[in-house]
Amino acid sequence: MGIVVRPRAEGGGYGGWRRAVDDIVVSADGAQYSVEETDDAVCVLDGWLCSGGGAAELLALYRKQGMSAVAAQEGHYVAVVHDRSRGQTHLVSDPGGFGHACYRDSGSAFAFGSRPCDVGTGTVSREGLALYLTFQYVPAPFSIFDGVRRLPPGAVVTRRGGGCHVRHHASLPRPAEPSAGDAIAPEQLAAEVLDLLTDSLARRIAPAERVGMMLSGGIDTSTNATVLATRLGIGPTAFTASFREAGYDETEYAAIVAERFGFDHVVVPVGPEIVERLPNMVRAFDSPNADQAIVATQAIAERAAQLGCSHIVTGEGGDEVMGFPMSPHDDIHLVPLPAESTDLARYYLGQIGLGSPEDRALMYDALGGGEDLALGVLAGLYEEHRAHTALDRLLFGQWKTWLTEGVYRKDHHTFGGAGMTSVLPFADPRVLSFVAGMPADQRYRALDGKAMLRAGIAAHLPDRILKRRKHKFWIPFAEWFRGPLRAHLHDALPHGTVATELLGEKRVRALIDSHDRGLDDKSGILWALWFLDAWLSALPPRSSDGTVPGGTTEPAAR
């Protein structure tokens, strides 16, 4: 659900804006609030609160305690509070950064919405593109369009009297002091985290709803299956992506878990033909996202929608929250890490950066920079927890980057685009707070090999699942781009918007040829370019002033 704020055809507005709010504001908690009923403020909720409240709760908090209390509420939400008595409008995101909102302040005018394309001119930002080709997404506060900014976690943008300013009120996680707390028995830790996951699922899923779940047979999705079956008595339909290519398929392990709990098990074949639906996939996204897993998620979303599922439980966030930061090394907690934030950012970027350093240098050269910007984004996050260990800073930094900007949005948009609600219990702010609150040495033991989760589900699943090594969920794009998708890649990508207007056809062809000859695996960056091309092509037509006809506009202030 996007932010339900649209302009009226007939001017009007409050507090000096030509920004009006619909007479009926529909919030994500299912209630309806009219402008008159909300008295001096209007609150629009996009998402959910851990407390179970909605727009009315946020309004009450604002009136009693102000914006700092609103910004500190745990959940996945964006709120707009328009205070007519004070003549100001606030745009706020949750402290975890899961809510998504953007704004544009041109001095004489202010526009906001849930999609950058609704408030911007449609001109691709070179710094936004450089960040996208580094991280696979554009991290806040940047966006893919010039002049459009996105809300960082726990930030409040306030517009009053023609001025606009940003304040940071709250931010997750709030880690324990490095040496704080006594050691807790592993069994107790496992029980506590399962209680949190159980509560998160119970709050998000009503008994009458038809529930589906993604099931790979890995520890994360097997934990969800255990909680749903043994603690909540829910028997979801389990969906597993299946691949013909060797080394990618996990159907065998998923079937063991599904049979153990008596779940209906639906195997969804995923092949290169799924990219034919790319034009439809990208329309669900408010920003480009190059997570290759989107194609498998899309295939499952389509099948789940056909079977009438209303909610899909996913294991996304398990690696980021219940394991160590993304790395090819399982023993990253034993790797010497640099202490300085910029050096730490350079190390992390070397592990997770989209494409090789040479690929990124090629892109940066075309765009006039990028590496320093990317390092600055990460280093700024690491500085927030300067007193903590380098590993903790990597872990907590990843929660505000890949967890919120990558995998969460991938599931949120893909399943939302198919008419379903995605439920990610590992991304519940209370789960993040629990992990962050552990003393560091205890956290490392609990997350090493996902020992805490394995202990929690040990009584319910066989050793073949419990002792299985981590299997990364990769998509065989490397093979597809040299095989069934080769012709399309050569024919379409060098002539797309990215190649012809932004990077240059020569650079894009060099990437394709290098991958084609098997010199290096360029599938990650090639997929990112392909997705971006499709996403730009699917944007709605724009008026001569750059705005979207019938959508959110950027009117002049009165």
Backbone torsions as a table, in degrees:
resi	resn	phi	psi	omega
1	MET	NA	127.8	178.0
2	GLY	-84.4	-179.8	177.1
3	ILE	-72.7	122.7	-174.2
4	VAL	-88.2	69.1	176.8
5	VAL	-132.6	118.9	-177.7
6	ARG	-135.8	151.6	179.2
7	PRO	-78.1	145.1	171.0
8	ARG	-77.1	157.2	178.3
9	ALA	-69.5	-28.3	-175.7
10	GLU	-103.6	78.8	170.7
11	GLY	32.8	-124.3	179.1
12	GLY	75.0	-154.5	177.0
13	GLY	122.3	172.3	-177.4
14	TYR	-126.4	151.9	173.0
15	GLY	59.2	28.3	177.2
16	GLY	90.7	4.1	-180.0
17	TRP	-93.8	152.8	158.0
18	ARG	-93.8	42.6	175.5
19	ARG	-114.9	116.3	180.0
20	ALA	-114.7	157.4	178.1
21	VAL	-113.0	141.5	178.1
22	ASP	-53.3	150.1	179.3
23	ASP	-58.2	-34.4	177.4
24	ILE	-113.9	125.0	177.4
25	VAL	-106.0	119.4	-178.6
26	VAL	-98.1	122.9	-178.3
27	SER	-99.5	164.5	-177.2
28	ALA	-71.0	-11.0	178.1
29	ASP	-87.4	5.4	174.0
30	GLY	92.0	-11.2	-179.6
31	ALA	-86.1	165.9	177.0
32	GLN	-123.5	136.3	-179.1
33	TYR	-128.6	125.5	177.4
34	SER	-88.7	162.1	179.6
35	VAL	-57.9	-40.6	-178.6
36	GLU	-66.3	-40.6	-177.4
37	GLU	-66.6	-30.4	-177.7
38	THR	-84.1	3.6	172.8
39	ASP	61.5	-105.3	-172.1
40	ASP	-103.5	8.1	-177.9
41	ALA	-149.7	154.3	175.8
42	VAL	-125.7	129.3	179.8
43	CYS	-122.3	126.5	178.9
44	VAL	-115.6	123.9	-176.0
45	LEU	-104.0	130.5	173.3
46	ASP	-119.0	96.2	179.8
47	GLY	130.5	-145.6	-176.1
48	TRP	-149.3	156.2	178.6
49	LEU	-108.4	143.5	178.4
50	CYS	-62.0	-27.3	-179.9
51	SER	-73.3	-13.0	-178.4
52	GLY	91.5	-6.8	179.6
53	GLY	-80.3	-174.2	-179.2
54	GLY	-145.8	-140.5	-175.9
55	ALA	-59.6	-40.3	-178.5
56	ALA	-62.9	-38.3	179.6
57	GLU	-66.4	-42.0	179.3
58	LEU	-66.1	-38.1	177.0
59	LEU	-62.5	-43.0	179.9
60	ALA	-63.2	-40.8	177.8
61	LEU	-62.4	-43.1	-179.2
62	TYR	-61.8	-45.4	-177.9
63	ARG	-66.6	-33.2	-175.0
64	LYS	-89.8	-40.6	-171.1
65	GLN	-124.4	-9.2	177.7
66	GLY	91.8	-177.0	-173.0
67	MET	-67.6	-29.6	-179.2
68	SER	-61.7	-34.5	178.5
69	ALA	-71.4	-37.3	177.6
70	VAL	-64.4	-44.5	-176.4
71	ALA	-69.4	-17.6	-177.1
72	ALA	-91.9	-4.2	-176.5
73	GLN	-70.3	133.9	-179.2
74	GLU	-80.4	136.3	179.6
75	GLY	155.6	-169.8	176.0
76	HIS	-118.4	97.1	-172.3
77	TYR	-153.9	160.9	166.1
78	VAL	-131.3	137.9	179.1
79	ALA	-130.1	147.5	172.3
80	VAL	-119.1	121.1	177.9
81	VAL	-115.5	116.8	177.7
82	HIS	-107.8	111.6	-176.8
83	ASP	-99.5	102.1	-175.9
84	ARG	-70.9	-33.4	-177.2
85	SER	-67.8	-30.8	179.2
86	ARG	-100.1	-6.5	179.2
87	GLY	65.1	43.0	-179.4
88	GLN	-142.9	154.0	177.7
89	THR	-124.1	136.0	178.9
90	HIS	-117.0	138.3	173.6
91	LEU	-119.5	123.2	-171.1
92	VAL	-135.0	143.7	175.1
93	SER	-119.5	158.8	-177.6
94	ASP	-66.3	158.5	-176.0
95	PRO	-68.6	-14.7	176.8
96	GLY	-86.1	-18.0	179.8
97	GLY	86.7	17.1	-179.1
98	PHE	-80.9	-30.6	176.5
99	GLY	-67.7	155.9	-174.9
100	HIS	-133.1	116.2	176.0
101	ALA	-149.3	154.5	-179.5
102	CYS	-139.0	164.6	-178.8
103	TYR	-152.7	163.4	177.1
104	ARG	-139.6	123.0	-179.7
105	ASP	-118.5	110.3	-179.3
106	SER	-102.9	15.1	-179.4
107	GLY	93.4	-61.9	-179.8
108	SER	-90.4	-7.9	-176.8
109	ALA	-148.0	158.6	-177.9
110	PHE	-142.4	131.0	178.5
111	ALA	-133.9	148.1	178.2
112	PHE	-145.9	160.4	-179.8
113	GLY	178.5	-176.3	-179.4
114	SER	-92.2	-11.7	-177.6
115	ARG	-126.2	129.2	178.2
116	PRO	-56.7	-32.8	-177.4
117	CYS	-68.2	-19.6	-179.4
118	ASP	-79.5	-23.2	-173.6
119	VAL	-115.7	-7.2	-177.1
120	GLY	-102.6	-178.6	-179.9
121	THR	-88.8	-9.7	-178.6
122	GLY	89.1	1.2	177.3
123	THR	-84.2	122.3	-177.9
124	VAL	-66.5	131.4	178.3
125	SER	-80.1	131.1	178.3
126	ARG	-67.9	-36.9	177.4
127	GLU	-70.4	-36.7	176.4
128	GLY	-64.1	-40.7	179.2
129	LEU	-67.2	-40.2	177.9
130	ALA	-61.1	-40.5	178.3
131	LEU	-68.2	-40.0	177.3
132	TYR	-60.7	-41.7	-178.9
133	LEU	-78.9	1.7	173.2
134	THR	-103.8	-47.6	-171.8
135	PHE	-102.1	-14.0	-172.4
136	GLN	84.5	0.7	176.9
137	TYR	-156.3	172.5	178.0
138	VAL	-105.9	111.4	-175.8
139	PRO	-74.2	145.8	174.2
140	ALA	-63.6	145.7	11.2
141	PRO	-91.6	11.0	-178.3
142	PHE	-82.5	165.4	173.1
143	SER	-142.1	174.5	-178.1
144	ILE	-77.7	-11.1	-177.5
145	PHE	-113.6	145.8	176.7
146	ASP	-59.8	136.8	173.4
147	GLY	79.8	-4.5	-178.5
148	VAL	-104.9	129.1	178.0
149	ARG	-114.9	152.6	177.6
150	ARG	-113.7	152.5	-177.7
151	LEU	-73.5	126.1	171.2
152	PRO	-72.1	167.6	178.7
153	PRO	-56.7	133.8	175.7
154	GLY	64.3	21.6	-178.1
155	ALA	-97.3	153.1	175.6
156	VAL	-126.5	124.5	173.1
157	VAL	-100.8	123.2	-178.5
158	THR	-116.9	130.1	176.6
159	ARG	-113.7	123.3	179.8
160	ARG	-152.1	132.2	175.4
161	GLY	56.2	35.5	179.0
162	GLY	83.9	-1.8	178.5
163	GLY	-111.3	155.9	-177.9
164	CYS	-135.8	129.7	175.7
165	HIS	-141.1	156.4	-175.9
166	VAL	-115.4	133.8	175.8
167	ARG	-127.5	143.7	176.7
168	HIS	-102.8	116.0	-174.8
169	HIS	-100.3	-40.5	-173.8
170	ALA	-151.3	155.7	-179.1
171	SER	-155.9	137.9	172.9
172	LEU	-102.6	151.6	0.3
173	PRO	-86.8	168.8	173.1
174	ARG	-115.1	87.8	-172.5
175	PRO	-71.5	155.8	174.5
176	ALA	-66.2	158.8	173.8
177	GLU	-60.7	147.8	-173.4
178	PRO	-50.4	-33.5	-177.3
179	SER	-115.4	16.3	-173.8
180	ALA	-82.5	150.5	170.6
181	GLY	90.0	153.0	176.1
182	ASP	-96.5	155.8	179.6
183	ALA	-63.8	139.2	178.4
184	ILE	-113.4	141.4	-178.6
185	ALA	-60.8	141.1	-180.0
186	PRO	-54.6	-37.2	-179.5
187	GLU	-64.0	-37.8	178.5
188	GLN	-69.2	-41.5	176.8
189	LEU	-58.9	-46.2	-179.2
190	ALA	-61.0	-42.8	-179.7
191	ALA	-64.5	-39.9	-178.4
192	GLU	-67.5	-42.2	-178.3
193	VAL	-70.5	-34.5	176.1
194	LEU	-67.3	-34.8	175.5
195	ASP	-62.0	-42.0	179.8
196	LEU	-65.9	-43.7	178.7
197	LEU	-64.0	-39.1	178.6
198	THR	-62.5	-47.1	-179.6
199	ASP	-63.2	-39.9	-179.8
200	SER	-62.2	-45.7	179.7
201	LEU	-67.0	-40.0	-179.1
202	ALA	-63.8	-36.1	179.9
203	ARG	-71.8	-28.1	-173.6
204	ARG	-95.0	-17.3	-173.9
205	ILE	-122.5	124.1	175.6
206	ALA	-86.0	146.1	-176.1
207	PRO	-56.8	-32.0	-175.4
208	ALA	-80.7	-11.1	-175.4
209	GLU	-79.5	148.2	176.7
210	ARG	-85.5	117.6	-172.4
211	VAL	-106.0	137.3	170.4
212	GLY	-117.0	167.7	176.0
213	MET	-149.5	149.5	172.3
214	MET	-86.0	132.0	-175.1
215	LEU	-134.5	118.7	178.1
216	SER	-110.5	-15.4	-173.5
217	GLY	87.1	3.5	173.3
218	GLY	-81.3	175.9	-175.2
219	ILE	-64.5	-39.3	-175.7
220	ASP	-66.7	-53.9	-178.5
221	THR	-70.2	-29.2	176.6
222	SER	-68.5	-32.9	175.0
223	THR	-65.4	-45.0	176.2
224	ASN	-58.0	-43.8	-179.9
225	ALA	-61.2	-42.1	179.9
226	THR	-62.9	-44.8	-179.4
227	VAL	-65.3	-45.7	-179.0
228	LEU	-61.4	-43.7	-174.1
229	ALA	-79.4	-47.4	-170.7
230	THR	-91.6	-23.3	-176.6
231	ARG	-107.3	-31.6	-176.7
232	LEU	-111.2	-8.6	179.3
233	GLY	65.2	28.6	-179.9
234	ILE	-103.5	132.0	177.0
235	GLY	-110.6	85.1	-176.5
236	PRO	-72.8	164.4	167.0
237	THR	-81.1	124.3	-176.5
238	ALA	-96.6	131.4	-178.4
239	PHE	-115.6	132.7	179.5
240	THR	-128.5	129.4	175.2
241	ALA	-77.1	133.5	-177.6
242	SER	-119.8	138.8	-178.9
243	PHE	-125.4	144.3	176.8
244	ARG	-75.9	-29.5	-174.7
245	GLU	-70.9	137.1	-177.8
246	ALA	-64.6	140.6	175.6
247	GLY	90.9	-6.5	-177.7
248	TYR	-106.9	-27.1	-170.3
249	ASP	-81.2	136.5	178.6
250	GLU	-121.6	16.2	-174.4
251	THR	-58.5	-38.3	-177.3
252	GLU	-59.1	-44.3	-178.4
253	TYR	-74.0	-38.6	177.7
254	ALA	-61.5	-37.9	-179.5
255	ALA	-63.5	-35.2	178.6
256	ILE	-61.5	-45.5	-179.0
257	VAL	-68.3	-44.7	-179.5
258	ALA	-60.6	-42.2	179.3
259	GLU	-67.5	-37.3	-179.1
260	ARG	-58.4	-39.0	-176.1
261	PHE	-104.0	1.2	177.6
262	GLY	73.5	28.9	178.9
263	PHE	-80.4	145.7	165.0
264	ASP	-65.0	131.3	-174.5
265	HIS	-118.4	118.1	-179.0
266	VAL	-111.9	117.3	178.5
267	VAL	-93.1	124.6	-175.7
268	VAL	-110.7	108.3	178.6
269	PRO	-65.1	137.6	177.8
270	VAL	-126.3	117.8	179.0
271	GLY	-131.6	178.9	-176.3
272	PRO	-60.5	-22.0	-179.4
273	GLU	-65.5	-15.4	180.0
274	ILE	-61.9	-27.8	-178.3
275	VAL	-69.4	-12.7	174.5
276	GLU	-63.4	-23.2	178.9
277	ARG	-93.0	10.9	-178.8
278	LEU	-56.1	-42.2	178.7
279	PRO	-56.5	-33.3	177.1
280	ASN	-78.9	-35.6	179.7
281	MET	-58.8	-49.3	-170.5
282	VAL	-67.6	-23.6	-177.8
283	ARG	-65.1	-21.8	-179.6
284	ALA	-78.9	-11.8	-173.2
285	PHE	-99.3	133.8	177.1
286	ASP	-85.4	-13.4	174.6
287	SER	-144.4	156.1	179.7
288	PRO	-67.5	144.2	-178.6
289	ASN	-143.0	117.1	-173.0
290	ALA	-97.6	20.0	174.7
291	ASP	-63.3	116.4	-176.9
292	GLN	-62.3	-25.3	-178.9
293	ALA	-63.8	-10.2	178.9
294	ILE	-55.5	-37.9	-175.7
295	VAL	-66.3	-39.1	177.6
296	ALA	-70.7	-40.4	178.1
297	THR	-62.1	-38.8	178.7
298	GLN	-63.9	-44.0	179.6
299	ALA	-61.5	-42.4	178.4
300	ILE	-68.0	-40.3	179.4
301	ALA	-60.0	-43.4	-179.9
302	GLU	-63.5	-41.9	-179.3
303	ARG	-70.0	-40.9	179.9
304	ALA	-64.6	-37.9	177.8
305	ALA	-64.6	-39.7	177.8
306	GLN	-60.3	-33.7	-178.4
307	LEU	-89.0	3.8	173.7
308	GLY	82.1	21.2	178.1
309	CYS	-70.9	139.4	177.6
310	SER	-100.7	-29.4	-178.6
311	HIS	-132.2	145.0	175.8
312	ILE	-126.3	121.8	177.2
313	VAL	-91.2	128.4	-178.8
314	THR	-122.7	160.1	177.8
315	GLY	-92.4	8.6	-179.0
316	GLU	-60.0	140.3	-176.7
317	GLY	98.2	-17.2	179.9
318	GLY	-63.2	-43.7	178.9
319	ASP	-64.8	-41.5	-174.6
320	GLU	-75.3	-36.3	-174.8
321	VAL	-96.8	-38.6	-175.0
322	MET	-102.4	4.8	176.8
323	GLY	-135.8	-171.9	-179.0
324	PHE	-87.1	164.0	-178.2
325	PRO	-54.5	151.5	-176.9
326	MET	-51.4	124.0	-178.3
327	SER	-164.9	149.4	174.1
328	PRO	-71.2	-9.3	-177.9
329	HIS	-101.3	125.8	175.3
330	ASP	-72.8	-18.4	-175.7
331	ASP	-107.5	38.4	-177.3
332	ILE	-60.4	-25.8	179.2
333	HIS	-70.1	-9.5	177.3
334	LEU	-104.9	-3.0	-178.0
335	VAL	-83.4	132.2	175.4
336	PRO	-63.6	126.0	-176.7
337	LEU	-114.1	142.8	179.1
338	PRO	-67.6	148.6	-176.6
339	ALA	-85.6	-36.5	-178.1
340	GLU	-70.1	139.1	-173.1
341	SER	-61.6	-41.1	-179.7
342	THR	-67.0	-40.2	177.4
343	ASP	-66.5	-38.2	177.6
344	LEU	-65.3	-40.2	177.3
345	ALA	-62.9	-40.9	179.3
346	ARG	-64.6	-39.2	177.4
347	TYR	-62.9	-50.2	-177.6
348	TYR	-62.8	-41.9	179.5
349	LEU	-62.6	-33.6	176.7
350	GLY	-66.0	-24.3	178.8
351	GLN	-84.8	-37.0	-169.2
352	ILE	-116.3	-6.5	-174.0
353	GLY	-57.6	140.2	179.2
354	LEU	-70.4	116.6	-176.9
355	GLY	82.8	169.6	179.6
356	SER	-76.5	165.0	175.4
357	PRO	-56.3	-34.8	178.3
358	GLU	-66.7	-39.5	177.5
359	ASP	-62.2	-46.0	-178.4
360	ARG	-65.9	-37.3	177.7
361	ALA	-62.0	-38.0	177.5
362	LEU	-62.0	-43.4	179.7
363	MET	-68.5	-44.5	-179.1
364	TYR	-60.9	-37.2	179.3
365	ASP	-61.9	-41.2	180.0
366	ALA	-68.7	-31.7	-174.4
367	LEU	-97.1	-6.0	178.5
368	GLY	80.7	31.3	177.7
369	GLY	130.9	172.1	178.4
370	GLY	160.6	-39.3	-174.2
371	GLU	-64.8	-45.6	-179.4
372	ASP	-61.7	-36.1	178.8
373	LEU	-64.8	-46.4	-179.7
374	ALA	-63.8	-42.9	178.3
375	LEU	-62.5	-37.5	179.5
376	GLY	-64.9	-37.6	178.3
377	VAL	-60.5	-49.3	-178.2
378	LEU	-69.2	-45.3	-177.9
379	ALA	-60.7	-36.4	177.7
380	GLY	-62.1	-38.9	177.7
381	LEU	-68.0	-41.1	-178.5
382	TYR	-66.8	-31.8	-179.6
383	GLU	-67.0	-23.2	178.8
384	GLU	-61.6	-26.7	-178.3
385	HIS	-122.6	45.9	-173.9
386	ARG	-57.4	-31.3	-175.4
387	ALA	-79.7	-6.7	-175.0
388	HIS	-100.9	171.0	-176.5
389	THR	-64.8	158.0	179.2
390	ALA	-61.8	-37.1	-179.8
391	LEU	-66.0	-41.5	176.3
392	ASP	-62.5	-39.4	-179.8
393	ARG	-65.8	-36.3	173.7
394	LEU	-64.8	-44.9	-178.2
395	LEU	-62.0	-51.9	-177.0
396	PHE	-69.2	-32.5	175.9
397	GLY	-64.9	-36.5	179.6
398	GLN	-68.7	-28.8	176.9
399	TRP	-62.7	-32.7	-178.0
400	LYS	-92.2	0.1	-179.9
401	THR	-120.3	-87.7	-173.1
402	TRP	-63.8	-38.0	-178.8
403	LEU	-63.4	-52.2	-175.0
404	THR	-81.0	-40.3	-172.8
405	GLU	-88.5	-26.6	-175.6
406	GLY	-100.0	-83.2	-170.6
407	VAL	-68.2	-37.7	-179.9
408	TYR	-63.1	-47.5	-178.5
409	ARG	-67.8	-33.8	177.2
410	LYS	-57.9	-49.0	179.8
411	ASP	-70.4	-43.9	-177.5
412	HIS	-58.3	-45.8	-176.8
413	HIS	-78.6	-40.9	-176.3
414	THR	-66.5	-49.9	179.4
415	PHE	-71.7	-36.0	176.3
416	GLY	-62.0	-38.0	178.2
417	GLY	-65.2	-23.5	178.0
418	ALA	-95.2	7.2	175.7
419	GLY	86.9	18.5	-178.4
420	MET	-121.8	162.1	176.6
421	THR	-101.2	126.9	175.8
422	SER	-88.1	138.3	-179.1
423	VAL	-122.2	117.0	-176.9
424	LEU	-118.6	87.0	-175.7
425	PRO	-62.7	-29.1	179.5
426	PHE	-70.8	-18.2	178.4
427	ALA	-95.7	9.1	176.2
428	ASP	-65.6	130.8	-179.0
429	PRO	-56.1	-28.9	179.2
430	ARG	-71.0	-31.2	176.2
431	VAL	-69.9	-43.1	178.0
432	LEU	-61.3	-41.9	-179.4
433	SER	-64.9	-36.9	178.8
434	PHE	-63.3	-46.4	179.8
435	VAL	-66.6	-43.2	-179.1
436	ALA	-64.5	-29.4	-176.5
437	GLY	-80.0	-6.8	177.2
438	MET	-72.6	146.8	168.3
439	PRO	-58.5	144.3	-170.9
440	ALA	-54.4	-47.3	-176.0
441	ASP	-64.5	-35.1	177.8
442	GLN	-70.9	-37.1	177.9
443	ARG	-61.7	-41.1	-178.6
444	TYR	-63.8	-40.0	178.8
445	ARG	-67.5	-38.9	-177.3
446	ALA	-69.8	-34.4	-176.4
447	LEU	-89.3	-19.5	-178.8
448	ASP	-62.1	115.0	-177.8
449	GLY	64.3	19.0	-176.8
450	LYS	54.7	41.9	-176.8
451	ALA	-56.9	-38.1	-178.0
452	MET	-64.1	-45.7	179.6
453	LEU	-67.5	-42.1	179.7
454	ARG	-59.3	-41.0	178.4
455	ALA	-63.9	-35.6	-177.5
456	GLY	-70.2	-29.3	-176.6
457	ILE	-108.9	5.7	-173.6
458	ALA	-59.4	-33.0	-176.8
459	ALA	-76.2	-8.5	-171.4
460	HIS	-115.4	-14.0	-173.2
461	LEU	-131.1	151.5	-177.2
462	PRO	-73.8	163.2	-179.5
463	ASP	-59.2	-28.1	-178.6
464	ARG	-62.0	-28.1	175.0
465	ILE	-89.5	-45.7	-174.6
466	LEU	-65.6	-34.7	-176.7
467	LYS	-101.4	10.9	179.9
468	ARG	-72.0	137.9	177.1
469	ARG	-72.4	154.7	179.3
470	LYS	-58.1	132.5	177.3
471	HIS	-118.1	109.7	178.5
472	LYS	-64.6	138.5	-178.9
473	PHE	-87.5	87.3	179.2
474	TRP	-99.1	155.9	174.7
475	ILE	-110.7	136.3	-173.4
476	PRO	-75.8	48.8	178.9
477	PHE	-65.5	-31.9	179.1
478	ALA	-57.5	-44.9	177.7
479	GLU	-71.2	-42.2	-178.1
480	TRP	-62.3	-39.6	-177.9
481	PHE	-71.4	-19.2	175.1
482	ARG	-98.2	-3.5	-177.0
483	GLY	-125.4	-108.2	-172.4
484	PRO	-63.7	-23.4	-179.3
485	LEU	-102.1	4.6	-174.4
486	ARG	-60.6	-48.1	-176.1
487	ALA	-63.2	-42.7	-178.8
488	HIS	-66.0	-39.7	179.8
489	LEU	-60.4	-46.4	-178.5
490	HIS	-68.2	-34.5	-174.9
491	ASP	-82.1	-37.4	-169.8
492	ALA	-97.7	-47.6	-170.4
493	LEU	-62.8	-42.0	-179.2
494	PRO	-66.7	-13.5	-178.5
495	HIS	-109.5	5.8	-178.8
496	GLY	-80.2	178.2	-177.2
497	THR	-60.0	-42.8	-176.7
498	VAL	-62.4	-44.4	-177.4
499	ALA	-71.2	-43.3	-172.4
500	THR	-81.7	-28.6	-173.2
501	GLU	-113.7	-23.1	-170.2
502	LEU	-116.2	-48.9	-174.6
503	LEU	-106.5	-24.9	-176.1
504	GLY	97.8	135.5	-176.6
505	GLU	-61.7	-36.2	-177.6
506	LYS	-60.8	-43.3	-179.7
507	ARG	-66.4	-42.1	-179.4
508	VAL	-66.2	-42.2	178.2
509	ARG	-63.5	-35.3	179.1
510	ALA	-63.0	-39.2	177.3
511	LEU	-65.4	-44.5	-179.7
512	ILE	-63.4	-45.6	-177.9
513	ASP	-64.8	-40.1	179.2
514	SER	-61.9	-43.8	178.4
515	HIS	-67.0	-42.5	-177.1
516	ASP	-60.5	-37.7	-178.4
517	ARG	-83.2	-1.0	178.3
518	GLY	76.3	15.8	-179.6
519	LEU	-70.2	-31.5	-178.9
520	ASP	-164.0	158.1	177.4
521	ASP	-85.8	106.2	179.4
522	LYS	-105.4	13.9	-172.1
523	SER	-62.4	-33.7	-178.7
524	GLY	-63.0	-49.7	-177.5
525	ILE	-74.9	-30.9	176.9
526	LEU	-66.5	-41.1	176.9
527	TRP	-64.3	-39.8	178.6
528	ALA	-60.0	-42.3	178.6
529	LEU	-67.4	-39.8	180.0
530	TRP	-64.0	-46.0	179.9
531	PHE	-62.4	-43.6	-179.0
532	LEU	-62.8	-41.9	177.5
533	ASP	-58.6	-47.1	-179.3
534	ALA	-64.4	-39.9	-178.7
535	TRP	-65.5	-44.1	178.3
536	LEU	-63.8	-37.8	-179.6
537	SER	-67.7	-26.2	-176.8
538	ALA	-89.3	-3.5	-179.8
539	LEU	-62.6	146.3	179.3
540	PRO	-65.3	153.9	177.9
541	PRO	-62.8	150.5	-176.1
542	ARG	-116.6	152.4	176.1
543	SER	-75.7	176.1	-178.6
544	SER	-63.6	-24.2	178.4
545	ASP	-88.8	3.7	176.4
546	GLY	92.6	-3.3	-177.9
547	THR	-91.9	165.0	-179.5
548	VAL	-90.5	118.8	180.0
549	PRO	-57.8	129.3	178.5
550	GLY	81.0	-4.1	-179.2
551	GLY	-106.7	-151.3	-179.7
552	THR	-74.7	134.0	-177.9
553	THR	-114.2	174.7	176.5
554	GLU	-122.8	78.6	-175.9
555	PRO	-75.8	160.1	176.5
556	ALA	-74.5	143.3	178.3
557	ALA	-72.3	149.6	178.4
558	ARG	-91.7	NA	NA
